[in-house]
Amino acid sequence: MKLKGKVALITGAAGDRSIGRGIALALAAEGANVVVNDVAKADKLRERVAEMEWLGVEAMPIVADITDEKQVDDMVAKVVDRFGHLDIVCPNAGVVTWEPFLDITPRSVDFMLGVNLKGTFDVCHAGAAQMIKQGHGGRIIITTSVHAEMPFADMAIYGSTKHALNAFARALAIELAPHNITVNQIQPGWVRSAINDPSPGVGSIQGMRETLQMIPLGRPGKAYELGRAVVHFASDDASYITGTYLRVDGGLILSKY
């Protein structure tokens, strides 16, 4: 129970097949009380809460749009009102569309920049402010991607947001270090989550085979495996680690290089 008594907030955690759910389950399994957030899907958030409570911890659902600064501030206030403190913040929510560069629409650009960049900024800003106010440090673990280091066709904007988050997380680590707040990243590869279902690379048997051939370990990642990486960064095992990442990709990035 590495995280017993800690309080964690995970965004983008409603989906049955989501990295957010994997993170929430992994943190709860280590004793953390968990707050799960998503922009809608209140019924799914209640299902997540039931799963956490079954593991013996307290849990709370909050529907909020992370691109709205006031809603994020209100969300953090609700967490503190319920639990008294906030120790672990996991800005995990993200969106993607697959479009060739010349076909990218302004709506897609605004959508991805809004959620992936501004939403992550809003959550980090509100979470860090609360941790500083508490005065006993904390953990911020951002979900970026292997796209933070490697390009993919038809994903110019998504990849750009992940590159930006890579730089953002490292700068944040420097600024928040005096407050004993560590900032790290998990970098997922191909995970069999719902967000990847529309991917052209996995939309056919042949596409699946080609994608699997790119992964040295020969299989997609599991959401819970990403959650275990978050547990490491959130625990005392990583008390002297900040400004870095754990790439959880089965070796995918090696095949590209």
Backbone as CSV, one residue per row, in Angstrom:
resi,resn,N_x,N_y,N_z,CA_x,CA_y,CA_z,C_x,C_y,C_z
1,MET,0.845,-1.198,0.000,0.000,0.000,0.000,0.879,1.245,0.000
2,LYS,1.541,1.489,-1.123,2.511,2.572,-1.218,1.884,3.961,-1.110
3,LEU,0.581,4.054,-1.358,-0.053,5.367,-1.439,-1.196,5.530,-0.447
4,LYS,-1.181,4.747,0.605,-2.272,4.773,1.576,-2.438,6.177,2.153
5,GLY,-3.674,6.672,2.104,-3.979,7.980,2.650,-3.774,9.127,1.687
6,LYS,-3.158,8.874,0.542,-2.971,9.918,-0.456,-4.277,10.147,-1.228
7,VAL,-4.402,11.334,-1.790,-5.573,11.665,-2.609,-5.094,11.996,-4.011
8,ALA,-5.679,11.314,-5.004,-5.250,11.463,-6.395,-6.409,11.932,-7.263
9,LEU,-6.099,12.824,-8.206,-7.070,13.290,-9.202,-6.599,12.853,-10.578
10,ILE,-7.468,12.129,-11.299,-7.136,11.652,-12.642,-8.173,12.185,-13.612
11,THR,-7.722,12.892,-14.652,-8.649,13.385,-15.674,-8.733,12.381,-16.820
12,GLY,-9.837,12.454,-17.553,-10.035,11.537,-18.675,-10.133,10.094,-18.235
13,ALA,-10.919,9.839,-17.191,-10.910,8.513,-16.567,-12.232,7.771,-16.668
14,ALA,-13.151,8.228,-17.504,-14.480,7.604,-17.529,-14.533,6.317,-18.335
15,GLY,-13.757,6.223,-19.395,-13.903,5.125,-20.340,-13.578,3.757,-19.783
16,ASP,-14.344,2.746,-20.237,-14.068,1.360,-19.843,-12.684,0.930,-20.307
17,ARG,-12.280,1.396,-21.489,-10.983,1.046,-22.068,-10.155,2.317,-22.216
18,SER,-9.775,2.870,-21.080,-9.029,4.125,-21.096,-7.810,4.020,-20.197
19,ILE,-6.770,4.766,-20.555,-5.589,4.829,-19.698,-5.961,5.444,-18.350
20,GLY,-6.888,6.401,-18.365,-7.312,7.013,-17.110,-7.866,6.003,-16.130
21,ARG,-8.661,5.080,-16.636,-9.189,4.029,-15.746,-8.052,3.163,-15.223
22,GLY,-7.104,2.827,-16.094,-5.966,2.025,-15.652,-5.174,2.713,-14.560
23,ILE,-4.978,4.021,-14.708,-4.264,4.786,-13.681,-5.041,4.775,-12.372
24,ALA,-6.345,5.039,-12.452,-7.170,5.088,-11.249,-7.154,3.756,-10.503
25,LEU,-7.275,2.657,-11.238,-7.268,1.335,-10.599,-5.925,1.049,-9.941
26,ALA,-4.839,1.401,-10.623,-3.513,1.132,-10.069,-3.256,1.950,-8.809
27,LEU,-3.664,3.213,-8.820,-3.476,4.048,-7.631,-4.349,3.558,-6.474
28,ALA,-5.584,3.196,-6.786,-6.482,2.691,-5.740,-5.952,1.392,-5.150
29,ALA,-5.368,0.528,-5.987,-4.823,-0.737,-5.499,-3.687,-0.518,-4.503
30,GLU,-3.053,0.660,-4.569,-1.981,0.992,-3.625,-2.479,1.854,-2.476
31,GLY,-3.805,1.975,-2.336,-4.369,2.635,-1.160,-4.754,4.082,-1.324
32,ALA,-4.561,4.662,-2.502,-4.920,6.066,-2.695,-6.425,6.234,-2.821
33,ASN,-6.954,7.298,-2.239,-8.323,7.708,-2.508,-8.322,8.440,-3.847
34,VAL,-9.317,8.164,-4.678,-9.236,8.563,-6.081,-10.431,9.421,-6.493
35,VAL,-10.121,10.511,-7.199,-11.143,11.337,-7.827,-11.008,11.162,-9.330
36,VAL,-12.078,10.734,-9.969,-12.058,10.503,-11.414,-12.860,11.591,-12.110
37,ASN,-12.294,12.119,-13.173,-12.920,13.219,-13.911,-13.069,12.872,-15.378
38,ASP,-14.098,13.439,-15.990,-14.242,13.434,-17.437,-15.172,14.574,-17.804
39,VAL,-15.223,14.886,-19.101,-16.018,16.020,-19.529,-17.508,15.705,-19.516
40,ALA,-17.871,14.447,-19.588,-19.271,14.027,-19.554,-19.311,12.616,-18.956
41,LYS,-20.213,11.777,-19.443,-20.237,10.360,-19.060,-20.333,10.167,-17.543
42,ALA,-21.287,10.877,-16.923,-21.450,10.771,-15.479,-21.719,9.340,-15.051
43,ASP,-22.482,8.592,-15.872,-22.783,7.205,-15.518,-21.518,6.362,-15.496
44,LYS,-20.625,6.597,-16.459,-19.365,5.837,-16.500,-18.462,6.211,-15.324
45,LEU,-18.465,7.468,-14.947,-17.669,7.872,-13.784,-18.172,7.183,-12.511
46,ARG,-19.485,7.023,-12.412,-20.029,6.313,-11.245,-19.588,4.849,-11.246
47,GLU,-19.482,4.257,-12.431,-18.961,2.885,-12.513,-17.519,2.826,-12.031
48,ARG,-16.726,3.818,-12.414,-15.330,3.864,-11.975,-15.261,3.982,-10.456
49,VAL,-16.122,4.813,-9.881,-16.139,4.984,-8.431,-16.455,3.661,-7.748
50,ALA,-17.426,2.922,-8.275,-17.770,1.618,-7.690,-16.573,0.675,-7.720
51,GLU,-15.803,0.711,-8.804,-14.601,-0.134,-8.904,-13.573,0.248,-7.848
52,MET,-13.377,1.545,-7.650,-12.400,1.995,-6.659,-12.843,1.602,-5.249
53,GLU,-14.130,1.802,-4.977,-14.639,1.481,-3.643,-14.544,-0.014,-3.373
54,TRP,-14.713,-0.824,-4.408,-14.557,-2.270,-4.251,-13.136,-2.621,-3.817
55,LEU,-12.177,-1.789,-4.191,-10.787,-1.998,-3.784,-10.513,-1.493,-2.375
56,GLY,-11.522,-0.911,-1.730,-11.384,-0.526,-0.336,-10.961,0.907,-0.087
57,VAL,-11.029,1.756,-1.109,-10.670,3.157,-0.923,-11.890,4.035,-1.158
58,GLU,-11.762,5.305,-0.825,-12.821,6.256,-1.124,-12.617,6.797,-2.531
59,ALA,-13.711,7.108,-3.194,-13.625,7.614,-4.558,-14.734,8.629,-4.798
60,MET,-14.489,9.478,-5.784,-15.423,10.570,-6.064,-15.416,10.873,-7.557
61,PRO,-16.597,11.017,-8.181,-16.649,11.401,-9.597,-16.893,12.897,-9.741
62,ILE,-16.229,13.513,-10.705,-16.489,14.927,-10.995,-16.545,15.118,-12.505
63,VAL,-17.687,15.588,-12.980,-17.815,15.958,-14.384,-17.354,17.404,-14.527
64,ALA,-16.351,17.637,-15.366,-15.849,18.991,-15.579,-15.107,19.039,-16.902
65,ASP,-15.150,20.184,-17.554,-14.443,20.425,-18.794,-13.094,21.044,-18.463
66,ILE,-12.013,20.311,-18.717,-10.702,20.805,-18.301,-10.213,21.975,-19.146
67,THR,-10.887,22.270,-20.246,-10.510,23.445,-21.034,-11.119,24.720,-20.466
68,ASP,-11.944,24.586,-19.431,-12.579,25.723,-18.764,-11.890,25.917,-17.415
69,GLU,-11.113,26.973,-17.295,-10.310,27.194,-16.088,-11.155,27.209,-14.820
70,LYS,-12.326,27.848,-14.865,-13.171,27.921,-13.676,-13.655,26.544,-13.258
71,GLN,-14.044,25.718,-14.235,-14.488,24.375,-13.887,-13.365,23.565,-13.247
72,VAL,-12.141,23.765,-13.716,-11.007,23.048,-13.131,-10.747,23.528,-11.706
73,ASP,-10.778,24.839,-11.508,-10.603,25.375,-10.154,-11.676,24.848,-9.217
74,ASP,-12.915,24.826,-9.693,-14.017,24.306,-8.875,-13.812,22.819,-8.573
75,MET,-13.289,22.077,-9.545,-13.048,20.649,-9.335,-12.038,20.429,-8.220
76,VAL,-10.935,21.154,-8.258,-9.927,21.008,-7.207,-10.505,21.408,-5.850
77,ALA,-11.325,22.459,-5.834,-11.961,22.868,-4.581,-12.864,21.763,-4.032
78,LYS,-13.575,21.076,-4.909,-14.436,19.969,-4.468,-13.616,18.824,-3.893
79,VAL,-12.476,18.542,-4.516,-11.601,17.484,-4.008,-11.153,17.810,-2.584
80,VAL,-10.716,19.040,-2.386,-10.209,19.445,-1.070,-11.343,19.497,-0.052
81,ASP,-12.510,19.917,-0.489,-13.665,19.957,0.418,-14.020,18.558,0.898
82,ARG,-13.882,17.568,0.017,-14.226,16.180,0.370,-13.122,15.507,1.181
83,PHE,-11.870,15.665,0.742,-10.784,14.886,1.344,-9.819,15.700,2.199
84,GLY,-9.855,17.009,2.077,-8.989,17.846,2.899,-7.646,18.175,2.284
85,HIS,-7.247,17.445,1.251,-5.946,17.686,0.619,-5.913,17.015,-0.746
86,LEU,-4.875,17.366,-1.522,-4.661,16.786,-2.849,-3.168,16.526,-2.991
87,ASP,-2.803,15.274,-3.262,-1.393,14.885,-3.251,-0.854,14.481,-4.616
88,ILE,-1.715,13.939,-5.469,-1.282,13.398,-6.760,-2.226,13.922,-7.836
89,VAL,-1.668,14.531,-8.863,-2.481,15.038,-9.973,-2.013,14.373,-11.256
90,CYS,-2.942,13.766,-11.970,-2.632,13.056,-13.214,-3.424,13.670,-14.361
91,PRO,-2.855,14.684,-15.031,-3.504,15.249,-16.211,-3.379,14.253,-17.371
92,ASN,-4.391,13.463,-17.542,-4.344,12.337,-18.475,-5.240,12.534,-19.686
93,ALA,-6.264,13.372,-19.574,-7.225,13.535,-20.669,-6.522,14.004,-21.942
94,GLY,-6.880,13.388,-23.043,-6.314,13.775,-24.327,-7.228,13.341,-25.458
95,VAL,-7.088,14.027,-26.606,-7.913,13.704,-27.774,-7.031,13.682,-29.014
96,VAL,-7.493,12.970,-30.037,-6.721,12.867,-31.269,-7.664,12.702,-32.450
97,THR,-7.294,13.284,-33.576,-7.931,12.977,-34.858,-6.825,12.635,-35.842
98,TRP,-7.106,11.694,-36.730,-6.130,11.286,-37.743,-6.488,11.970,-39.055
99,GLU,-5.675,12.931,-39.477,-5.950,13.669,-40.703,-4.639,13.991,-41.418
100,PRO,-4.566,13.769,-42.731,-3.402,14.251,-43.485,-3.256,15.754,-43.307
101,PHE,-2.034,16.223,-43.343,-1.766,17.628,-43.049,-2.638,18.579,-43.876
102,LEU,-2.757,18.324,-45.177,-3.511,19.237,-46.033,-5.021,19.164,-45.807
103,ASP,-5.456,18.162,-45.046,-6.886,18.025,-44.768,-7.259,18.440,-43.343
104,ILE,-6.274,18.848,-42.562,-6.555,19.207,-41.177,-7.482,20.419,-41.137
105,THR,-8.515,20.334,-40.321,-9.482,21.424,-40.205,-9.157,22.291,-38.983
106,PRO,-9.507,23.559,-39.044,-9.311,24.421,-37.876,-10.004,23.872,-36.631
107,ARG,-11.142,23.230,-36.831,-11.862,22.667,-35.688,-11.029,21.580,-35.006
108,SER,-10.372,20.733,-35.804,-9.528,19.690,-35.226,-8.351,20.285,-34.465
109,VAL,-7.753,21.314,-35.047,-6.624,21.974,-34.382,-7.054,22.540,-33.038
110,ASP,-8.152,23.275,-33.024,-8.638,23.878,-31.781,-8.988,22.806,-30.755
111,PHE,-9.584,21.719,-31.220,-9.990,20.620,-30.335,-8.784,20.018,-29.624
112,MET,-7.747,19.669,-30.393,-6.580,19.028,-29.795,-5.748,19.982,-28.957
113,LEU,-5.571,21.213,-29.444,-4.833,22.190,-28.646,-5.575,22.494,-27.351
114,GLY,-6.894,22.580,-27.436,-7.685,22.916,-26.256,-7.585,21.876,-25.160
115,VAL,-7.793,20.614,-25.513,-7.774,19.550,-24.500,-6.344,19.190,-24.114
116,ASN,-5.511,18.892,-25.113,-4.184,18.348,-24.815,-3.253,19.361,-24.173
117,LEU,-3.324,20.612,-24.625,-2.421,21.631,-24.086,-3.088,22.481,-23.008
118,LYS,-4.136,23.213,-23.392,-4.753,24.094,-22.402,-5.344,23.312,-21.242
119,GLY,-5.981,22.185,-21.542,-6.559,21.388,-20.465,-5.511,20.893,-19.492
120,THR,-4.391,20.414,-20.011,-3.309,19.959,-19.136,-2.754,21.124,-18.328
121,PHE,-2.571,22.274,-18.977,-2.110,23.461,-18.262,-3.061,23.803,-17.115
122,ASP,-4.368,23.848,-17.401,-5.347,24.220,-16.373,-5.267,23.291,-15.168
123,VAL,-5.189,21.985,-15.432,-5.173,21.005,-14.341,-3.877,21.118,-13.533
124,CYS,-2.751,21.275,-14.217,-1.468,21.432,-13.517,-1.454,22.715,-12.695
125,HIS,-1.983,23.780,-13.266,-1.981,25.076,-12.583,-2.787,25.012,-11.288
126,ALA,-4.007,24.494,-11.380,-4.864,24.418,-10.190,-4.312,23.419,-9.176
127,GLY,-3.820,22.284,-9.675,-3.280,21.278,-8.769,-2.037,21.756,-8.049
128,ALA,-1.119,22.386,-8.779,0.119,22.876,-8.166,-0.179,23.967,-7.147
129,ALA,-1.116,24.862,-7.463,-1.466,25.924,-6.522,-1.976,25.344,-5.204
130,GLN,-2.781,24.294,-5.294,-3.295,23.664,-4.076,-2.181,22.979,-3.299
131,MET,-1.282,22.292,-3.992,-0.165,21.623,-3.316,0.737,22.632,-2.614
132,ILE,1.012,23.755,-3.265,1.843,24.795,-2.649,1.151,25.356,-1.407
133,LYS,-0.154,25.547,-1.502,-0.919,26.039,-0.367,-0.842,25.076,0.810
134,GLN,-0.874,23.776,0.520,-0.799,22.767,1.585,0.579,22.736,2.240
135,GLY,1.620,22.951,1.447,2.959,23.082,1.986,3.711,21.800,2.237
136,HIS,3.236,20.653,1.706,3.984,19.417,1.942,4.291,18.671,0.644
137,GLY,4.422,19.412,-0.444,4.835,18.804,-1.707,3.719,18.075,-2.403
138,GLY,4.098,17.328,-3.432,3.111,16.570,-4.181,3.709,15.973,-5.431
139,ARG,2.855,15.330,-6.207,3.273,14.654,-7.431,2.349,15.050,-8.580
140,ILE,2.943,15.432,-9.699,2.195,15.647,-10.938,2.757,14.683,-11.968
141,ILE,1.893,13.849,-12.531,2.319,12.876,-13.541,1.453,13.083,-14.778
142,ILE,2.075,13.577,-15.852,1.366,13.932,-17.075,1.435,12.777,-18.072
143,THR,0.319,12.456,-18.678,0.300,11.465,-19.751,0.649,12.175,-21.058
144,THR,1.828,11.873,-21.597,2.184,12.413,-22.901,2.066,11.268,-23.909
145,SER,3.151,10.896,-24.577,3.065,9.853,-25.594,4.449,9.618,-26.181
146,VAL,4.621,8.480,-26.847,5.835,8.307,-27.648,5.895,9.365,-28.744
147,HIS,4.750,9.973,-29.054,4.718,11.054,-30.031,5.494,12.276,-29.552
148,ALA,5.809,12.323,-28.271,6.648,13.407,-27.771,8.052,13.327,-28.345
149,GLU,8.404,12.151,-28.889,9.754,11.970,-29.412,9.807,11.452,-30.842
150,MET,8.718,10.943,-31.346,8.738,10.355,-32.682,7.525,10.808,-33.489
151,PRO,7.696,11.098,-34.776,6.578,11.565,-35.589,5.801,10.416,-36.228
152,PHE,4.535,10.643,-36.457,3.689,9.724,-37.202,2.938,10.514,-38.273
153,ALA,2.752,9.924,-39.418,1.947,10.560,-40.460,0.506,10.710,-39.991
154,ASP,-0.165,11.726,-40.497,-1.574,12.007,-40.208,-1.819,12.428,-38.762
155,MET,-0.746,12.742,-38.025,-0.897,13.112,-36.614,-0.041,14.331,-36.282
156,ALA,0.040,15.262,-37.221,0.935,16.408,-37.028,0.545,17.246,-35.817
157,ILE,-0.740,17.486,-35.637,-1.160,18.348,-34.525,-1.085,17.595,-33.209
158,TYR,-1.588,16.372,-33.186,-1.504,15.569,-31.959,-0.054,15.428,-31.521
159,GLY,0.823,15.069,-32.446,2.232,14.922,-32.108,2.831,16.220,-31.602
160,SER,2.427,17.333,-32.206,2.932,18.633,-31.759,2.502,18.931,-30.326
161,THR,1.269,18.556,-29.965,0.821,18.798,-28.586,1.628,17.962,-27.602
162,LYS,2.000,16.755,-27.999,2.763,15.901,-27.093,4.218,16.371,-26.979
163,HIS,4.786,16.859,-28.084,6.105,17.496,-28.006,6.051,18.678,-27.044
164,ALA,5.010,19.482,-27.164,4.872,20.654,-26.304,4.733,20.256,-24.838
165,LEU,3.972,19.209,-24.567,3.812,18.762,-23.186,5.114,18.239,-22.614
166,ASN,5.944,17.651,-23.454,7.257,17.189,-23.009,8.068,18.378,-22.479
167,ALA,8.111,19.458,-23.253,8.828,20.657,-22.822,8.164,21.288,-21.599
168,PHE,6.840,21.313,-21.601,6.088,21.894,-20.489,6.379,21.166,-19.181
169,ALA,6.355,19.838,-19.223,6.570,19.049,-18.011,7.962,19.285,-17.432
170,ARG,8.962,19.382,-18.289,10.323,19.579,-17.807,10.514,20.969,-17.214
171,ALA,9.916,21.982,-17.853,10.004,23.333,-17.297,9.266,23.417,-15.962
172,LEU,8.116,22.756,-15.896,7.334,22.755,-14.661,8.104,22.078,-13.526
173,ALA,8.841,21.027,-13.863,9.635,20.328,-12.856,10.645,21.268,-12.204
174,ILE,11.252,22.132,-12.998,12.219,23.089,-12.460,11.533,24.100,-11.551
175,GLU,10.413,24.640,-12.020,9.741,25.689,-11.261,9.131,25.193,-9.954
176,LEU,8.654,23.960,-9.955,7.954,23.459,-8.769,8.859,22.707,-7.801
177,ALA,10.088,22.441,-8.200,11.015,21.714,-7.326,11.204,22.383,-5.962
178,PRO,11.301,23.720,-5.876,11.458,24.338,-4.554,10.301,24.065,-3.602
179,HIS,9.163,23.662,-4.156,7.995,23.345,-3.332,7.881,21.831,-3.072
180,ASN,8.918,21.091,-3.435,8.919,19.626,-3.286,7.785,18.967,-4.063
181,ILE,7.461,19.554,-5.202,6.485,18.960,-6.121,7.262,18.413,-7.307
182,THR,7.174,17.116,-7.530,7.845,16.523,-8.680,6.884,16.482,-9.868
183,VAL,7.451,16.611,-11.064,6.656,16.584,-12.294,7.319,15.613,-13.263
184,ASN,6.611,14.561,-13.614,7.141,13.550,-14.526,6.073,13.173,-15.544
185,GLN,6.481,12.334,-16.503,5.577,11.915,-17.575,5.551,10.397,-17.700
186,ILE,4.424,9.888,-18.154,4.395,8.555,-18.731,4.173,8.736,-20.229
187,GLN,4.885,7.949,-21.020,4.790,8.036,-22.474,4.264,6.707,-23.022
188,PRO,2.950,6.599,-23.198,2.383,5.362,-23.751,2.759,5.184,-25.219
189,GLY,2.875,3.935,-25.619,2.951,3.597,-27.034,1.561,3.254,-27.522
190,TRP,1.444,2.143,-28.227,0.128,1.717,-28.697,-0.569,0.945,-27.584
191,VAL,-1.640,1.513,-27.094,-2.442,0.897,-26.037,-3.807,0.582,-26.620
192,ARG,-4.336,-0.584,-26.298,-5.653,-0.964,-26.810,-6.752,-0.231,-26.041
193,SER,-6.752,1.080,-26.183,-7.760,1.921,-25.551,-8.714,2.442,-26.619
194,ALA,-9.863,2.912,-26.186,-10.893,3.340,-27.140,-10.426,4.497,-28.012
195,ILE,-9.558,5.342,-27.493,-9.092,6.494,-28.265,-8.367,6.060,-29.535
196,ASN,-7.788,4.852,-29.529,-7.041,4.367,-30.691,-7.885,3.562,-31.673
197,ASP,-9.131,3.312,-31.347,-9.965,2.491,-32.227,-10.086,3.064,-33.643
198,PRO,-10.174,4.398,-33.823,-10.284,4.926,-35.192,-8.951,4.981,-35.948
199,SER,-7.869,4.603,-35.305,-6.562,4.711,-35.949,-6.505,3.894,-37.229
200,PRO,-6.041,4.483,-38.337,-5.927,3.726,-39.591,-5.019,2.512,-39.459
201,GLY,-4.064,2.587,-38.531,-3.116,1.488,-38.381,-3.685,0.234,-37.749
202,VAL,-4.856,0.351,-37.119,-5.432,-0.835,-36.470,-6.855,-1.096,-36.953
203,GLY,-7.222,-0.500,-38.091,-8.582,-0.647,-38.588,-8.814,-1.870,-39.441
204,SER,-7.770,-2.659,-39.656,-7.903,-3.878,-40.446,-6.949,-4.928,-39.896
205,ILE,-7.160,-6.173,-40.301,-6.278,-7.254,-39.857,-4.847,-6.978,-40.305
206,GLN,-4.688,-6.547,-41.557,-3.351,-6.256,-42.069,-2.706,-5.104,-41.305
207,GLY,-3.507,-4.079,-41.013,-2.985,-2.948,-40.247,-2.553,-3.357,-38.860
208,MET,-3.331,-4.234,-38.235,-2.975,-4.745,-36.913,-1.654,-5.501,-36.961
209,ARG,-1.504,-6.343,-37.964,-0.274,-7.120,-38.094,0.938,-6.218,-38.271
210,GLU,0.785,-5.199,-39.111,1.897,-4.289,-39.359,2.256,-3.499,-38.103
211,THR,1.233,-3.113,-37.355,1.491,-2.377,-36.120,2.196,-3.258,-35.097
212,LEU,1.729,-4.481,-34.953,2.357,-5.395,-34.002,3.811,-5.689,-34.367
213,GLN,4.104,-5.723,-35.667,5.470,-5.981,-36.098,6.413,-4.848,-35.705
214,MET,5.851,-3.665,-35.441,6.669,-2.531,-35.027,7.028,-2.584,-33.546
215,ILE,6.350,-3.441,-32.778,6.534,-3.477,-31.327,7.395,-4.684,-30.956
216,PRO,8.598,-4.480,-30.457,9.461,-5.608,-30.125,8.809,-6.640,-29.198
217,LEU,8.006,-6.209,-28.247,7.348,-7.162,-27.355,6.125,-7.809,-27.981
218,GLY,5.727,-7.361,-29.168,4.732,-8.065,-29.965,3.291,-7.949,-29.534
219,ARG,2.963,-6.956,-28.724,1.565,-6.801,-28.298,1.308,-5.350,-27.910
220,PRO,0.037,-4.941,-27.896,-0.297,-3.605,-27.401,-0.089,-3.525,-25.893
221,GLY,0.012,-2.313,-25.403,0.079,-2.120,-23.965,-1.285,-2.237,-23.316
222,LYS,-1.287,-2.457,-22.022,-2.520,-2.513,-21.236,-2.609,-1.251,-20.388
223,ALA,-3.817,-0.738,-20.241,-4.001,0.503,-19.489,-3.455,0.380,-18.073
224,TYR,-3.617,-0.773,-17.472,-3.145,-0.948,-16.089,-1.622,-0.878,-16.015
225,GLU,-0.937,-1.277,-17.086,0.517,-1.178,-17.108,0.963,0.281,-17.081
226,LEU,0.204,1.146,-17.731,0.481,2.573,-17.627,0.228,3.056,-16.202
227,GLY,-0.814,2.511,-15.592,-1.117,2.875,-14.212,-0.002,2.517,-13.255
228,ARG,0.650,1.383,-13.479,1.762,0.986,-12.597,2.936,1.947,-12.741
229,ALA,3.145,2.476,-13.927,4.198,3.479,-14.100,3.861,4.743,-13.310
230,VAL,2.588,5.114,-13.296,2.163,6.266,-12.502,2.374,6.005,-11.022
231,VAL,2.069,4.799,-10.563,2.297,4.446,-9.163,3.757,4.682,-8.778
232,HIS,4.662,4.285,-9.652,6.083,4.488,-9.357,6.382,5.961,-9.124
233,PHE,5.946,6.822,-10.044,6.223,8.246,-9.902,5.518,8.854,-8.694
234,ALA,4.359,8.306,-8.325,3.580,8.864,-7.221,4.088,8.426,-5.860
235,SER,4.877,7.360,-5.814,5.290,6.772,-4.550,6.622,7.332,-4.069
236,ASP,7.000,6.937,-2.852,8.294,7.346,-2.301,9.458,6.751,-3.079
237,ASP,9.209,5.707,-3.869,10.275,5.137,-4.696,10.844,6.173,-5.659
238,ALA,10.037,7.177,-6.006,10.459,8.190,-6.969,10.618,9.562,-6.313
239,SER,10.920,9.593,-5.023,10.995,10.866,-4.303,12.100,11.778,-4.820
240,TYR,13.116,11.211,-5.483,14.239,12.009,-5.982,14.258,12.034,-7.509
241,ILE,13.091,11.833,-8.117,12.979,11.815,-9.575,12.018,12.907,-10.015
242,THR,12.495,13.793,-10.878,11.612,14.820,-11.438,12.135,15.240,-12.802
243,GLY,11.220,15.702,-13.648,11.584,16.192,-14.971,11.931,15.114,-15.972
244,THR,11.461,13.900,-15.744,11.796,12.808,-16.660,10.527,12.046,-17.037
245,TYR,10.705,10.868,-17.652,9.547,10.113,-18.118,9.836,8.621,-18.040
246,LEU,8.761,7.864,-18.024,8.817,6.419,-18.240,8.099,6.143,-19.544
247,ARG,8.817,5.600,-20.505,8.221,5.225,-21.776,7.685,3.811,-21.635
248,VAL,6.377,3.664,-21.769,5.717,2.367,-21.586,5.140,1.978,-22.934
249,ASP,6.003,1.409,-23.790,5.620,1.229,-25.193,6.017,-0.113,-25.773
250,GLY,6.474,-1.024,-24.944,6.867,-2.341,-25.460,8.046,-2.299,-26.414
251,GLY,8.759,-1.159,-26.414,9.907,-1.009,-27.316,9.548,-0.389,-28.656
252,LEU,8.319,0.103,-28.810,7.855,0.651,-30.082,8.814,1.689,-30.666
253,ILE,9.267,2.595,-29.812,10.097,3.683,-30.316,11.429,3.190,-30.868
254,LEU,11.890,2.046,-30.408,13.152,1.493,-30.884,13.051,1.069,-32.347
255,SER,11.889,0.573,-32.718,11.729,0.104,-34.095,11.758,1.264,-35.079
256,LYS,11.334,2.440,-34.643,11.354,3.624,-35.509,12.770,4.167,-35.656
257,TYR,13.551,4.074,-34.598,14.894,4.592,-34.662,15.844,3.555,-35.248
